[in-house]
Amino acid sequence: MRHLALAQSTSLASIPASKLTQIFNFGTNPNNVQMFVYKPAKVATKPALIVASHFCTGTAQQYFQGSKFASLAETHGYIVLFPSSPHPGTCWDVSSDATLKHNGGGDSIGIASAARFAIANWGVDPNRVFAVGTSSGAMMTSVLTGAYPDVFKAGVVDSGVAFGCFSLPGQPGDTWNEQCASGQLILTGQQWAQRVFNAFPGFTGQRPKMQVWHGTADTTLFPQNFFEEIKQWTTVFGYPSTPISNVSEPFLPAGYSNATFGPNFQAILAQGVGHTVPLFEQQYLQFLGIA
């Protein structure tokens, strides 16, 4: 299950089962994001698709090996795309004007192109296309769900920031934004929501469900970012700023609290946990409606 293969043909039948396989020629990809797919031995009828984006300094191979997304695909029959950043340091382009705009370019359109390719060519259910990610990959998940709500139906953000928080107009896409990272970019809910709306003007469809996770001891992407995310997504969804419930779930460790603001938004805060919150893949799948 740890072998890396290369597939020149990108029909689903041509992709080896239970191996991480690189694919090519999947659509618009101006930054040359590398793309890898994991197809389980038994693919479900009209399978779900999960796009799993790695952290800074990471690769698609590392996120594949360090997560349970592939092994759980064998149980549930979904397909996983693991993109790999083309930038030095392997942070994602989450700050350029292009990446933050629907069909604007940057890394995000490369990843969205691969998801669109999967829908068009692999029989993926277009209503079950999801994005997940950690750290920089969490920020990319916010970008994908914010700029491509027509493609992605839900996102799970593990230790990330609000959509558009890293925006640095005129700078390279993988540039670090210290003001955002340190939790000093404070906006109103409406201002944050407007960044989402501006990414795809005129979009009137259903916004993706969102689940965000953050640790209170995070000194890389400070915990204030968690509260800015809450402002953003509650405003996007039109939810009250006070959660309907805020409880310790039996499936989470002590010190984790799940604040539910409505059917489409949950925010999970982990007391004393740094950067990053450990992966809870089974819980992600439950939120996404796969498990």
Disulfide bonds with the S-S distance in Angstrom:
Cys56-Cys91 1.95
Cys165-Cys180 2.01
